[in-house]
Amino acid sequence: MHLTKDEEKILNGEEGETRRRMMELLVVLGDLSGAEKLIPISSAQISGASYKTISEAGVEFLEEISNDAKVTVKSTLNPVGMDLKDWKTLGISEAFATMQMRIVDAYRKMGVELTCTCTPYFVGNRPGKGQHIAWAESSAVVFANSVLEARTNKEGGPSALASALIGKTPYSGLHLEDNRLPRVGVKIEMQPSFDDYSVFGYAIGKKIGQEVPLITGISPEEDEHKALGAAMAASGAASMYLSRKNHSACREFDTIEEIISIDKEEIRETREALSTTTNNVDMVTLGCPHLSIREMTSVAKFLKRREPNRKYDSWFCLSRGVAEQCPRQVEILRRFGKIACDTCMVVAPLEKLSKISATDSAKAAVYLPTLCNQRVLYTTRKELLELISK
């Protein structure tokens, strides 16, 4: 891989040991991916923020490099393992909170914006069409590539941090135009509701793996795109898709080698497969990915004239930035459960608080059993809201 003179200086350690290590990581990744060079990025989204997922070794690593490292581009942070202000309300232990704050302090010291969200595009990190970025959150990667038409590979936590510190990323993968062309067509043979999009994503991801699909028969809004892409990334490691309303759009691309269909029966079977129990739940969770202002408004409208059902604990997960923009909706939702800013049900220590969780997110249904030792009831958002209200 070709390096500029300035990049070679960094690699030779002339700008400090931390920058040398970060450049070395990018060079190794670039060589492995066949990149011809590094390219500048406009922003980074950094994962590896929850103490639950990175443990004490991760804390020590972040504290070490924060001593002499600063990000060089706009850099935002993924959800952490707790609400940074109201962690006691969520039932988080003081020992966990202490370690989590060490992580947050290290990122703050490096100049990372403490957005603590998987939807940075709702709170100020919204790249434009064609901009090269280095994002590590899987659902945000799909949204950035597919909806915003920015360009990013699915970075790991360390590589996204390295890119944030250096300001560059290897020129490979989805940064290249040819790799962004669809290889498979997916026909949706039904009229979808909002709740169907997460199931679509899960079913499509299982079928296509890492391929870029062209999905026809749908015209999603942003929140539907969010649910679709998150589920695709969880079930099949997808990083990008294209979508069109008309099935005839498949003719636009001569790269499509296969066409598959998704119908009502497959959606029904997929929905059933996402549940691992039908027993009564003890936790109801919404906001994977984090709830948008539009979703907060919709949920608050449904609950406004209803009364809480205290049988279940419930979390509404969203970014603090979104919460600050819709205080009236937050006030309504607080009557029915806990407002969990900065975190989500997947990266928080939910296993200490619950055994059976209900969710309307296929992404959460994938990760809750493995990361949080939960049995899962997968259902629609309306049914979740009916569980916690009367």
Sequence and secondary structure as in RCSB ss.txt:
>XXXX:A:sequence
MHLTKDEEKILNGEEGETRRRMMELLVVLGDLSGAEKLIPISSAQISGASYKTISEAGVEFLEEISNDAKVTVKS
TLNPVGMDLKDWKTLGISEAFATMQMRIVDAYRKMGVELTCTCTPYFVGNRPGKGQHIAWAESSAVVFANSVLEA
RTNKEGGPSALASALIGKTPYSGLHLEDNRLPRVGVKIEMQPSFDDYSVFGYAIGKKIGQEVPLITGISPEEDEH
KALGAAMAASGAASMYLSRKNHSACREFDTIEEIISIDKEEIRETREALSTTTNNVDMVTLGCPHLSIREMTSVA
KFLKRREPNRKYDSWFCLSRGVAEQCPRQVEILRRFGKIACDTCMVVAPLEKLSKISATDSAKAAVYLPTLCNQR
VLYTTRKELLELISK
>XXXX:A:secstr
    HHHHHHHTTTT HHHHHHHHHHHHHHHHHT SSEEE SEEEE    HHHHHHHHHHHHHHHTTS   SSEE
EE   SS TTTTTTTT  HHHHHHHHHHHHHHHHTT B    S GGGTT    TT B EE  HHHHHHIIIII  
B  B  HHHHHHHHHHSEEES GGGSGGGGS SEEEEE S   TTHHHHHHHHHHHHHTT  EEEES    HHHH
HHHHHHHHHHH     EEESSGGGGGG TT  EEEEE HHHHHHHHHHT S  S  SEEEE SS   HHHHHHHH
HHHTTS B TTSEEEEEE HHHHHH HHHHHHHHTTSEEEES  TTTS GGGT SEEEES HHHHHHHHHHS  E
EEE  HHHHHHHTB 
